[in-house]
């Protein structure tokens, strides 16, 4: 039996996403800022906003306990279902 523990991809050539299924952590990062130094700051609602070190511009977001906090029911068992669940978060970061 094959068990996938991470899913990674690029949304609309703009946003890199990586979902660590085992630890329930969703990482989102603008593709153009993937290789630059960054830091994170926690928001009041427990999200981690990733900012560029050189100018504090938003570069991405990290969501710990993503599915536990924002999912519904069991974790989807297909990549397409997970893609649909990730898409609204991708739009939020890319905006």
SEMIRO-768906 format. One record per residue: x, y, z of N, C-alpha, C, O, CB in turn. Coordinates in steps of 0.001 Angstrom, whole numbers, plus 500000, padded with zeros to 6 digits. Glycine has a CB too. Layout:
BEGIN
XYZXYZXYZXYZXYZ
...
END
This chain:
BEGIN
500839498819500000500000500000500000500887501249500000501874501313500732499044499996501221
500534502226499187501255503490499112500537504509499987499313504633499941501364503993497640
501307505230500777500731506271501620501449507584501331502668507670501486500835505896503132
500718508592500919501280509904500625501243510729501905500218510786502585500499510616499467
502371511373502234502383512185503445502532513670503153502394514488504062503495511735504351
502815514041501891502855515450501511502315515610500091502389514700499265504299516012501616
501780516781499844501319517150498505501889518534498225501818519425499072499729517131498390
502453518709497040503073519973496697502708520331495261502564519457494406504610519905496881
502562521631495011502257522057493653502314523565493519502633524285494465500894521552493237
501995524026492315501981525456491997500574525791491504500024525094490650503081525830490913
500004526849492041498660527301491669498797528472490704499380529501491046497823527710492932
498257528313489498498238529381488485499608530019488245499683531213487957497259530454488898
500675529258488356502041529751488152502408530914489069503381531621488808502217530175486719
501647531120490130501865532259491023502195531820492446503008532452493120500638533153491035
501571530747492902501677530379494306502112528932494463501496528021493910500351530607495014
503184528731495227503643527393495578502893526965496827502731527752497760505195527352495801
502436525725496849501782525208498054502379523855498398502759523079497521500241525096497857
502451523597499671502974522334500186502110521979501387502036522732502357504515522435500574
501457520820501312500627520384502425501273519167503066501417518122502432499180520065501959
501660519312504325502215518222505122501029517524505783500523517971506812503266518744506196
500604516438505181499406515726505645499615515179507050498732515298507900499047514580504682
500767514586507299501036513963508589500918514948509741500349514619510783502412513347508587
501452516155509564501442517160510633500364518212510460500243519115511287502774517834510709
499574518108509388498465519021509103498927520482509057498392521344509754497367518857510154
499933520730508218500455522087508038500411522432506553500927521688505719501912522215508598
499790523569506229499725524056504852500665525247504716500541526240505433498263524448504456
501611525128503778502565526197503488502191526816502144502014526097501161504040525660503474
502073528118502093501790528837500854502864529902500681503196530610501631500352529473500870
503405530019499479504449531017499234504340531489497794504227530673496879505871530437499523
504372532790497589504391533324496241505644532810495541506743532893496089504347534883496248
505480532281494338506596531672493609507770532645493478508925532255493649506137531213492218
507476533889493178508549534859492971509360535144494238510438535733494156507969536144492450
508854534732495411509563534973496670510026533694497356510419533731498522508682535745497607
509988532576496663510351531307497306511787531241497779512057530647498823510107530183496368
512702531824497058514102531677497410514700532812498214515916532872498397514875531514496197
513865533706498692514405534860499413514252534685500924513353533974501372513703536151498957
515117535322501714514993535245503169513671535855503643513236536895503149516177535959503843
513053535191504598511758535641505104511635535306506587512407534520507137510602534995504304
510661535915507200510332535633508600508811535519508700508097535921507782510891536756509569
508320534978509798506878534820510001506431535557511248507174535696512220506502533336510103
505192536027511190504575536632512371503174536056512513502461535867511527504535538201512264
502796535784513746501501535169513999500411536234514082500591537275514714501541534342515293
499278535957513434498128536855513494497284536518514719497520535513515389497279536756512198
496307537358515001495412537123516144494630535819516008494257535209517010494440538286516293
494380535389514763493627534147514557494535532930514371494070531874513941492720534290513348
495829533066514691496728531921514716497348531533513389497939530458513283496013530775515238
497231532373512377497889532107511103499285532710511158499524533660511904497068532687509902
500193532173510387501535532724510306501694533401508953501658532743507913502615531620510513
501868534711508969502090535473507745503595535499507496504368535888508371501495536932507850
504004535086506306505412535061505922505723536365505200505047536723504235505741533818505020
506745537074505668507120538370505081508576538345504612509424537675505202506908539516506105
508842539082503553510206539241503067511024539969504125510530540907504752510234540011501715
512263539551504329513133540229505302513540541619504839513715542514505666514378539397505562
513696541818503535514235543088503048513234544241503022513628545404503099514775542894501683
511914543918502913510950545026502856509608544731503538508672545520503409510699545387501421
509501543639504240508298543253505003507073542952504135505975542806504674507948544349505970
507221542855502833506101542528501954505655541088502207506485540215502460506491542727500463
504351540843502138503823539490502347504327538579501234504192538882500048502263539495502390
504910537457501645505455536481500703504693535164500758504834534326499868506932536238500989
503882534977501807503156533719501931502440533599503255502256534575503983504093532559501759
502037532361503548501289532083504774501532530630505166501682529764504305499758532366504586
501569530373506459501649529016506980500464528815507908500182529653508765503008528756507721
499774527694507729498588527419508542498782526081509246498730525023508619497288527408507667
499005526143510540499174524943511353497796524409511723496887525174512043500022525239512631
497653523092511676496354522430511901495321522910510883494162523146511224495846522701513340
495755523052509636494895523582508582493606522779508437492517523348508518495641523599507260
493706521477508225492486520700508005491675520608509292490448520701509251492825519290507485
492325520431510413491618520340511695490822521615511960489699521554512460492613520084512847
491404522777511624490754524060511895489743524473510830488694525030511153491792525129512025
490053524204509560489243524761508488488595523727507573487765524083506737490076525663507676
488956522466507714488380521419506876487039520958507415486616521340508506489331520239506772
486389520135506627485100519585507022485149518074506888485399517552505801483951520180506168
484915517374507978484896515916507932486291515332507772487288515935508169484009515443506802
486337514143507181487601513450506942488423514202505901487877514897505045487350511998506483
489722514057505985490613514631504990490256514044503626490091512829503512492111514359505348
490132514871502591489795514350501259490781513277500818491969513339501135489768515485500231
490271512295500083491135511199499665491561511301498209492020510321497622490439509891499892
491410512482497626491911512664496265492650513992496162492361514944496888490754512606495239
493598514031495257494367515262495059493452516376494575493629517528494973495517515036494051
492487516065493735491588517098493218490748517728494327490517518937494322490673516510492148
490297516921495265489537517463496395490415518359497259489967519411497716488947516326497245
491646517956497484492570518784498267492889520077497524492973521139498141493870518010498571
493066520001496211493320521208495427492184522213495612492428523405495798493490520859493935
490953521731495559489793522621495743489780523228497133489396524386497296488485521860495501
490192522472498133490221522991499508491338524021499690491186524967500464490404521837500510
492447523847498992493585524764499113493345526052498329493836527108498725494872524086498623
492606525986497233492448527138496329492024528432497008492623529467496714491452526808495283
491023528447497904490661529719498542491813530332499347491945531555499404489465529511499453
492636529501499959493782530001500713494831530559499760495486531557500060494389528887501590
494984529914498622495925530413497617495511531783497120496351532670496968496026529441496442
494238531964496867493733533267496417493965534345497482494283535489497156492229533171496078
493805533978498732493983534932499834495423535448499885495651536636500116493609534277501179
496386534560499671497787534961499714498168535744498465498910536723498546498687533737499864
497664535317497310498035535952496044497401537318495861497834538090495006497648535067494895
496377537630496657495670538909496493496502540099496889496036541235496803494409538909497296
END
